């Protein structure tokens, strides 16, 4: 399975809806999800979508480790790396 990247994250967020898609254009990597308009429930939905697409398990508490899109991408890739090594 390929690595998870910012484009994939943006695709999931766009499909989730709830915010102006223009807010996802440009460099959002270090912008907090809350500033982009995503609350904790939206982040749980993001995690659920990632779990389904990539077959990884993300705990609800992991949302705290993903305050920005860049941190989310890094976190998901760490799970994918661990899964590949298992």
C-alpha positions in Angstrom: 0.0 0.0 0.0 1.3 3.5 -0.9 2.1 6.1 1.7 -0.7 8.4 2.9 -0.1 12.0 1.7 -1.6 15.5 1.9 -3.6 15.1 -1.3 -5.2 11.9 0.1 -6.1 13.7 3.3 -7.6 16.7 1.4 -9.6 14.3 -0.7 -11.1 12.6 2.4 -11.8 16.0 4.0 -13.5 17.3 0.8 -15.7 14.2 0.6 -16.7 14.6 4.3 -17.9 18.1 3.5 -18.8 20.6 6.3 -16.4 23.4 5.4 -15.7 25.5 2.3 -13.6 23.4 0.0 -11.5 26.5 -0.8 -10.3 26.4 2.8 -8.4 23.2 1.8 -6.6 24.8 -1.1 -3.0 25.9 -0.7 -0.6 24.9 2.1 -2.7 23.8 5.0 -0.1 21.4 6.4 0.6 23.3 9.6 -2.9 24.8 10.1 -4.8 23.4 13.0 -7.9 21.4 12.1 -10.0 23.6 14.4 -8.9 26.7 12.4 -9.9 24.9 9.2 -13.4 24.3 10.7 -13.1 20.7 11.8 -14.0 19.8 15.3 -13.2 16.6 17.2 -16.1 14.7 15.8 -15.0 15.6 12.3 -11.5 14.3 13.2 -13.0 11.0 14.4 -14.8 10.7 11.1 -11.5 11.4 9.3 -9.9 8.6 11.3 -12.8 6.3 10.4 -12.3 7.0 6.7 -8.6 6.4 6.9 -9.2 3.1 8.8 -11.5 1.9 6.0 -9.2 2.9 3.2 -5.9 1.8 4.7 -6.9 -1.0 7.0 -5.2 0.5 10.1 -6.6 1.0 13.6 -6.6 4.5 15.0 -7.6 5.0 18.6 -9.9 7.9 19.6 -7.2 9.3 21.7 -4.9 9.5 18.7 -6.9 12.6 17.6 -4.8 14.5 20.2 -1.7 13.5 18.3 -3.0 15.0 15.1 -3.8 18.7 15.6 -2.7 19.6 12.0 -2.9 17.9 8.6 0.9 17.4 8.6 0.7 15.6 12.0 -2.2 13.5 10.7 -0.3 12.5 7.6 2.8 11.6 9.7 0.7 9.7 12.2 -1.1 7.6 9.6 2.2 6.9 7.8 3.7 5.7 11.1 0.8 3.2 11.4 1.3 2.1 7.7 5.0 1.6 8.3 4.3 -0.5 11.4 1.7 -2.5 9.6 4.1 -3.2 6.7 6.7 -4.4 9.2 4.4 -6.7 11.0 
